Amino acid sequence: MPPPSEEPEENEPAPDCCVVGAGPAGLLAALLLGRRGRRVTVLERRPDPAGAAPAAGGSVIVQPVTLGLLDQVGLLGPASAGAGRLLGAEAYFGGGLAGRYRYEELAGCPVPYALSLRPGALLAGMLAELAELPNVRLVWGAEVEGLGGPPGGPRSLTVRTAAGTKEYRPTYLLAADGRNSVVRELAGIGADVTASGGGYLDAGVPIPPDWDELTRAHFGAHGYLLETRRGEDGLVIVWITDAATAAGVLDGPVEGLVKVWSDVVPRLAPWLAEHITDWDQVRRVQHFSVRAETWTSGNVVLLGDSAHGMHAFAGQGMNTSLQDAVCLAEAVDLALSGQGTQGLDEFERARRPYIEGLQSLQATNTPASADQAAPERERAPEFEVLALGQPEIRPLLARAMANQARSGAGANH
């Protein structure tokens, strides 16, 4: 059962850490800190756990590096409920096969597959684990109304719930409240929030009988077309092109979209024609990129999308956010132990160049017009980096998990 919404008693000590946002990244950070014995309060504006899952009803691709982290903290099993396996990927440039990759062939790959998993299953597993920690409280229906204290200094936060208004004075405040972070804004941390070009369409179909569990990415004059798994029983086709081309297709019958996709992937043509027959089956999605001017200000630490929201291209939003949670929980724990904030600074120095480089790569796949797209090979991410994570961050992840194990946290797993 998920932990109930609880308010601390007035005479209880202040939390070591408040986490604002009960999404996967916020809950993972809370879990790791809680297992270290830290007093943690999670504040979520949604009224109950049922509404806390992002992309409700959808799925996200979680790469082996992230699955390995979930495995080490005992969450891989719960997260796998309703998930679909991916064994590798193929990349096509201009219709020709440019590369074929399998996870099992990568040295150091923690598990030989990626998963298309449902965030709700992952959250349910996290909530079950948090329910076992008496030092972690979850407060649902909590609206952050203000921050006290000087900018760049220790900040308190005022939160309104159905029970009234309360002030929290945490030693650290983790803002995991997403792209439009209230905490980030109240802390005075500037951020550029940029909309993508608007040429993102996707549609789900059943998995074809002969499908071989490989993601396929097609780069060409059409833009970018991806075929990959959606959960355990579906295939999703994602098309990223310029906004004008997408709008032109949307103005006609759905058969026009099916023809564009079938010309790129002829082997799927009969299957797409059979299963995509109405525009109601097609989503047009607007994505946003977030670049915060700093990820730490005083005792406020931005986590995941509040620091660096990303486009869905390359499927790194959930992956980087969960990896961030591991690294930042370690850094905050060290700071709480009196070892300074060097871990927070080290993390941002290592992470920011990679994130901003990935955001720039994503921008080349969401051009305002077709002639703005970069050449095909310049638009393709490195498979090994997606699978195993940013090279510079791997030592930080390994150190964090080793310290977590040594602390005795997760001993039951």
Sequence and secondary structure as in RCSB ss.txt:
>XXXX:A:sequence
MPPPSEEPEENEPAPDCCVVGAGPAGLLAALLLGRRGRRVTVLERRPDPAGAAPAAGGSVIVQPVTLGLLDQVGL
LGPASAGAGRLLGAEAYFGGGLAGRYRYEELAGCPVPYALSLRPGALLAGMLAELAELPNVRLVWGAEVEGLGGP
PGGPRSLTVRTAAGTKEYRPTYLLAADGRNSVVRELAGIGADVTASGGGYLDAGVPIPPDWDELTRAHFGAHGYL
LETRRGEDGLVIVWITDAATAAGVLDGPVEGLVKVWSDVVPRLAPWLAEHITDWDQVRRVQHFSVRAETWTSGNV
VLLGDSAHGMHAFAGQGMNTSLQDAVCLAEAVDLALSGQGTQGLDEFERARRPYIEGLQSLQATNTPASADQAAP
ERERAPEFEVLALGQPEIRPLLARAMANQARSGAGANH
>XXXX:A:secstr
    B    TTS   SEEEE  SHHHHHHHHHHHHTT  EEEEESSSSGGG  TTTT  EEE HHHHHHHHHTT 
HHHHTTT EEE EEEEEETTEEEEEEEGGGSTT SSS EEEE HHHHHHHHHHHHTT TTEEEEES EEEEEES 
TTS  EEEEEETTEEEEE  SEEEE   TT HHHHHTT  EEEEE  S EEEEEEE  TT  SEEEEEEETTEEE
EEEEETTTEEEEEEE  HHHHHHHHTS HHHHHHHHHHH GGGHHHHHHH  SGGGEEE   EEEEES SEETTE
EE THHHH   STTS HHHHHHHHHHHHHHHHHHHHTTS SHHHHHHHHHHHHHHHHHHHHHHHTS SSGGGS  
GGGG   HHHHHH  GGGHHHHHHHHHHHHHTTTTTT 
